Amino acid sequence: MEAVYPYAHIIHLILAIMFLGYVFSDLAVISTLKGKFSKETQQEINQTLGKRSFKIFPLTLLFLILTGGMMMSRYINSDAGFFETDLQKILMFKIALVLVIAAGVLSNLYVKLTKGKKSNFMENHFHKLVIVLGVLIVVSAKWMFLV
């Protein structure tokens, strides 16, 4: 696993930039456009962006989780323990935050595939939550190696 770690790390960082970059651009740029167009145009924009993000967003998260799991196995395993060091405790905190994001994405995928209606929170606030959790995850990643 040691030989694969640097490659998993690079892929993980690139995917994290893409994932959080998409969420940030949705919040900072795309959401500001919503009030500028007619309802029909807004719906068309949302459908166009939704098709693309439906393909990219879950796959990016899946590969983030896979590469993160590969890297995690270096620090958390049956030999090293799970909550023995501060690094492991912070890493487990990061994992908990990731699970919240993953649960939200899975919920959105389920609603999309079953053609259901998103809850008000998921419709209006989920990306805000993802940004906050994403920043906490990034800060925690750096913090892990400072303690």
C-alpha angles and dihedrals in degrees: 000000000000091000092053096045098086092050093047089048094053093046090047093052093048092049092047090054090049093046097048091037091058092048092046093049090049091053099039103035115013097044090054089058094056096084095043099070138054119271091256093051091046090052091049091049091048092049093048093048092041093057092052096042091046088062099040107033100058094040092050090050091047092054091043089056093045095049090042089052091051091052093042091059088067092062105025119047141114092279098044096037131228109256101014100110136034089248090057092048092052090045090053089050088053090050090053090053091048090051090056091053092044091050090052093049091048089049091051091048091051092050091047094048094045090044090236129149121267117236117252090252094052092045098048110019112025095093090050089054091047091053092050092046091044092054090048090050092050093047090047090051090058094039092055091069096042097060 
